[in-house]
Amino acid sequence: MGGHLVRVGGVVLAALTIAAGGMTVGVGTAGALLSSGHSDTPCPPQVGPWFPHLPTLEEILMPCDEQEFFSVSKVGNAYLGYRGPDAAAPGQVVDFEMWFSLDFPLNRNDVPASQPDRVVTTLTHHVPRGFEFRAAEVRSDWIPLDATTSVDPVTGDVTITAPSDGWVIPNNGTMDTLNVTMTYAVTEVGEDGASRVGFTGTDSPVSGQWAATGNTRAHQDFMEGPLGSASLGSTALGGAVFGSSDS
């Protein structure tokens, strides 16, 4: 899950892969849609969890860096999307987003509307050491939903719990999603930047397994040169580690 997700021309390359029928989907753990090299230009905001806004001419001509990891996994009849920052630094406040959908890719609905509701009852988020939980929000079609939150004092894992009837994954053929956003304050970023998502409910993974994973590294300064990207701030090679342009 290393590297940056790079959008070229204001369009997420992963979305193009999906539209072409070439989406990579993992079962039980997240399959990355795309991971590529570094670009110094941040991408403009996207509209919705799946696809970007319409690009401007400047964006068509200029590659940009999503500065995040992104994956989609299929768990039972539902799809679980997971995105978060691919780099962070102490003092930042960062968001991780998870969403559940029955319509993916495009407007294909795998579950007939006559089938029983697919629900999520709990969601557990594991983040690296140094990420302090601040807030959680659950939404369905942008409508806030009730939830209770608890933090494990040993692992730091955050679990949010739905009311007794659970949160229903929308099944109306419009690509509406059940969204969860988790906000953290960063106090440190260590070598282990792995984050993980688990949940209970309809089609939930086997107990003890994570359904999606991501990775958040420490922020570094990058310098482009004839040998590719140099990451400054490392100890090797006098403070610069040279490698290919692909992270």
N, C-alpha and C positions, 0 to 999 in steps of 0.2 A: 504494500500500500504506500510505498515511498514515492517521492516526487510530487510535482504539482500537476493539477488538472489544468491544461492549457486550452483556452478557447481561441480559435482562429476566426477572424472576421466577425466577432460578436456572436458566434454560434457555438455552443458546446459541441465538441467533436463527438462526445458520447451520445448526444441526442441524434446526431447524424447516423451514428452506428445503429442506434435503436431503430430509426426510421427505415434503414436499409435492411432490417431484419437480422442484424449481426450482434445483438446485445449479448453480453456475457452475463449469465446469471448463475450464482452459486446456490447450492441447496444446503441450508443450515448455517453456512457462514457466507460473508459477503463476497461477491465477485466484483472486482473493480471494472467499471466500464472503460476507463481510460486513465492512464497516468503518463505524464510526459515531462519535458524539461522545464527550465526556468525562464520566465519573461518578467522584465522589470515593470511592466505596465499592468496594474490591476484591472480586472474586467469590471464593467458597469454592472449594477444590480440586475438580477433576473426577475422575471415575473412568473410566479408559481414555482412549485418544487421540481418540475420536470424540464421545462424548456425556457430558453432565454427570451428577452424582449426582442423586438425587431431591430436589426443592426442599422447603425448609421454608416455612411460611406467611409468615414474615418475608421470605424471599427472593422469594416470589411477588409481594409488594407493593413490593419495593425494587429498582430498577435497580442494576446493578453493572458495574464496569469490569474486563474480562479482563486489561488491562494487557499485552497481547501482540498480535502479528500472527499470522494463521493463514491458510493457503492449502492447497488441494489441486489437484494437477495430474494429468492422465492421461498416462502415457508408455507407449506400446505397450499391452500388456494389464494393466499395473500402475498403481496409484494411488500417488502420492508426496505425503505430507502434510508440511507444514513449519510449525513454530511457533517463536516466540522473543519476547523482550521488545520492546515497542514503544518503550520508553524505558529509559535506563540512566545511571548516574552513576559517576564515578571512585570506586574503593574497593569497588564491588559485585562479586559473583561471580554470573554469569548462565549459564543453560542455553539451548541451542538444541536442538530435537528434530526429527528426521526419521523418517518411518516409511513402509514399503512394504506395500501390501495388494493382494490380488486381489478383495476383497469390499468394494464401496463403491458406492452408499450402502446402508445397512441390511444385509441379509444376502444380497444378490445376488452370486452368484459368476459372473464373466464367463468364467472359464477352467476348462473341465472338468478333473476330477482326473486324467484319463487323459493329459493333455497333458504334455510335458516340463517339468521344474522350471524356474521363473523364478529366476534367481540374480543377486545383486549381488556384484561382485568388488572394486570400490573405491568409495569415496565421498570427494569433495573438498568442503571447506567453506571459503568465502571470507567473512571477517568484516571490519568496518571497522577502520581503524587505531586502535590503542589497546586492542584486545581481545587479551589474551595467553592462549594456549591452556594449559589445565591438565589436562584429562582427557577421555577418550572411552570410551563404553560401548556395546556392541552386544548386543542381546537378541532372542531369538525366543520369543514366548509367555512372556516374563519370565525365560527361561533365558539366562544370559550366554554369549556366543560369543567365540571367540578372534579377535584382531585385532592388527595392527601399525600403528603411527602414525608419520608423518613430517610435518615442518613445512618449507615452502619458505622459505629464508632471505631471499628477495627479496620475494615477495608476501605471506608470512605465511599462505598457504593451508595448511590441514591436510588431509592425505589419510590415510584409514585403509584398510587392505588386508585382505581376507579370506584364509583359508587357500586352498590350491590349488583346492579344489572349490567355493569361493564360499560365500556365505550364501544359503540358500534362502528365498524368500518363501513363507510358509505358504499352502497351498492346500487347506484342510480344511473350508471353508464355515462357519467359526466366527468370522470377523472377526479372527482372530489376525494380528499384524503383526510385521514385522521392524523393530525400533526401533533408532535410533542417537541417543545423547545426547552433545552436545559441551559442555564446561564451559570458561568463560573468566573471567579476572579483568580488570576494566575499569580502565584507567589514564587514558583520556581518551575523549571522545565528540566527534567533529568534525562538520562539516556534512554530509559524505557518510556516511550510516549504512547503506548498502546491504550486505546479505549475500546469498550465493548458494550454491546446492547443485548439484553435478554428480556423476555416477556412471558407472561402467562395469559391463557385464554384460548380461544378457538385456534387450532393449527399451531399452537406454541411448540417450540422445540422440546426435545427430551430434557427433563429436569437436569440442571447443571451445565447445559450447553449454552454457548452464546450464539445469537442469531446474526450478529453483524460486528465487524471490527473496523477500527480506523487507527491512524497514527498521527500524532502531533509532535513535531520536532522543535528544538530551540531555534529561534530566529537567528539567521546569519546574514552577513553582508555578502553580496555576490559581485564578482567582477568578471566580465567576459574578456577572454584573451584568445590567442591563436590556438591554444590547446583545449579550449572549451571554457567551462565555468570554474572559477576559483572561489572556494568558500573561505572567507576570511574569519579569523577568530579561533582557528584550530591550532593545535600545537605542532602538528607535523609540518615538515618542510618550512620551518621558520614562521609558522603562523598561516600558511596557505596550503590547502589541499587541492590539487588539480585533478580534474577528471573530465569525463565526457559531458556534453550538455544535457544528457538525460540523467535525472536524479535516480 
